[in-house]
Amino acid sequence: MKSYLKFVVLICMIAFSMSAFAGSVSNSAYNTNLNGVSSTTVNAKFSYDTSSDTFTSASLSFLGNSIFGGISGNDTTPQSGNTFLLKETIDGYTVSYTIVLNPLTGNYTADGSISYGGTTGTFFTQVPEGGTQLVYLAASGLVLLGGILLAGQQRRRLGEN
């Protein structure tokens, strides 16, 4: 029974380790109001690859009853580092977008603006965290606790002569 239990613990440790590497791309999405322009919201998505510290894609969509309603775009050019920057002018519309990852907390902040003629809308938001880091920490903690309990149990047995 003792060797069977060790085998189960080993399989669990391998499974938890593999799942930590499998989820290296973090996908985030949010929506927020466009300030300075009534009845318009911003829907945004972006992907960040934690294994290479690279933003792999970002997209913005403006929805509502303003001159910005219906405008959308997608940038799939990878950008390395903790900051994603975009500033483009297309058909008279100027879009500026920045995403910053705080490596200490794992939280993202995003801000940007869109303008056309004399009308400008801005947005700023803290992107909700997906919570995957907590899951991996909890799984690792359970594996370590199991190892400590097994080691303590083996030390308490009487020695055989």
C-alpha positions in Angstrom: 0.0 0.0 0.0 2.9 2.3 0.8 4.3 2.2 -2.8 0.9 2.7 -4.3 0.3 5.9 -2.3 3.7 7.2 -3.4 2.8 6.5 -7.0 -0.5 8.4 -6.7 1.3 11.4 -5.1 3.9 11.4 -8.0 1.1 11.3 -10.6 -0.7 14.2 -8.9 2.5 16.3 -8.8 3.1 15.7 -12.5 -0.5 16.5 -13.4 -0.4 19.8 -11.4 3.0 20.8 -12.9 1.8 20.1 -16.5 -1.4 22.2 -15.9 0.7 25.2 -14.8 2.6 25.2 -18.1 -0.5 24.5 -20.2 -2.2 27.8 -19.3 0.5 30.2 -20.3 -1.7 32.4 -22.5 -3.9 34.8 -20.5 -7.1 36.0 -22.3 -8.8 39.0 -20.9 -11.9 40.9 -21.9 -13.7 43.9 -20.5 -16.2 46.7 -21.4 -16.4 50.2 -20.1 -18.0 53.5 -20.9 -16.5 56.0 -23.3 -16.1 59.2 -21.3 -16.8 62.5 -23.1 -19.2 60.8 -25.6 -22.7 59.9 -24.5 -24.3 56.5 -25.1 -21.1 54.8 -26.3 -19.2 51.9 -24.7 -15.9 50.2 -25.4 -15.6 46.4 -25.6 -12.0 45.1 -25.6 -10.1 41.8 -25.6 -6.4 41.0 -25.4 -4.1 38.0 -25.0 -0.9 37.9 -23.1 1.6 35.0 -23.3 3.2 34.7 -19.8 5.8 32.2 -21.0 7.3 34.8 -23.5 6.1 38.0 -21.8 4.4 39.1 -25.0 1.0 40.7 -25.9 -0.1 38.5 -28.8 -3.3 40.3 -29.8 -5.6 43.2 -28.8 -9.0 44.3 -30.2 -11.3 47.3 -29.6 -15.0 47.8 -30.5 -17.0 50.9 -30.0 -20.7 50.4 -29.6 -23.5 53.0 -29.2 -25.2 56.0 -30.6 -22.3 58.3 -31.5 -19.9 58.9 -34.3 -17.7 56.2 -32.9 -20.5 53.5 -32.8 -19.7 50.5 -35.0 -15.9 51.2 -35.2 -13.7 48.2 -34.4 -10.2 47.0 -35.0 -7.8 44.1 -34.1 -4.1 44.2 -33.8 -2.3 40.8 -34.0 1.3 42.2 -34.1 3.1 40.7 -31.0 4.6 43.2 -28.6 7.1 42.0 -26.0 7.3 43.3 -22.5 4.7 44.5 -19.9 3.2 47.3 -22.0 1.1 47.2 -25.2 1.0 50.4 -27.2 -1.2 51.3 -30.2 -1.6 54.7 -31.9 -3.1 54.8 -35.4 -5.0 57.2 -37.6 -7.4 55.6 -40.1 -9.9 57.5 -42.2 -9.6 60.5 -39.9 -10.2 58.5 -36.7 -7.3 58.5 -34.3 -7.1 55.7 -31.8 -4.7 55.5 -28.9 -4.6 52.4 -26.7 -2.3 51.3 -23.9 -2.4 48.1 -21.7 0.0 47.8 -18.8 0.7 44.6 -16.8 1.9 45.0 -13.2 4.2 42.0 -12.8 4.0 42.2 -9.0 0.2 41.8 -8.8 -0.6 40.2 -12.2 -3.2 42.9 -12.8 -3.7 44.8 -16.0 -4.8 48.5 -16.5 -6.0 49.7 -19.9 -6.6 53.2 -21.1 -7.2 54.8 -24.5 -8.9 57.4 -26.6 -10.6 57.9 -29.9 -11.0 61.1 -31.7 -12.6 62.4 -35.0 -12.6 66.1 -35.8 -13.4 67.9 -32.6 -15.0 64.9 -30.7 -12.8 62.9 -28.3 -13.8 60.0 -26.1 -11.5 58.4 -23.4 -11.6 55.3 -21.3 -9.7 53.9 -18.3 -10.2 50.6 -16.5 -8.7 48.0 -14.2 -9.1 44.7 -16.1 -10.6 42.0 -13.9 -8.2 39.2 -13.0 -9.0 35.7 -14.2 -7.7 34.1 -11.0 -5.7 31.3 -12.6 -2.6 32.2 -10.6 -4.5 31.5 -7.3 -5.6 28.1 -8.6 -2.0 27.1 -9.4 -0.8 28.3 -6.0 -3.5 26.4 -4.2 -2.7 23.2 -6.2 1.0 23.6 -5.4 0.2 24.1 -1.7 -1.9 21.0 -1.6 0.9 18.9 -3.2 3.4 20.3 -0.7 1.1 19.7 2.3 0.6 16.1 1.1 4.4 15.6 0.9 4.8 17.0 4.4 2.1 14.8 5.8 3.6 11.7 4.1 7.1 12.5 5.3 5.8 13.0 8.9 3.9 9.8 8.8 7.0 7.8 7.8 9.1 9.3 10.6 6.5 8.3 13.2 6.8 4.6 12.5 8.8 2.4 14.8 12.1 1.2 13.4 12.3 -2.5 12.5 15.2 -4.6 13.8 
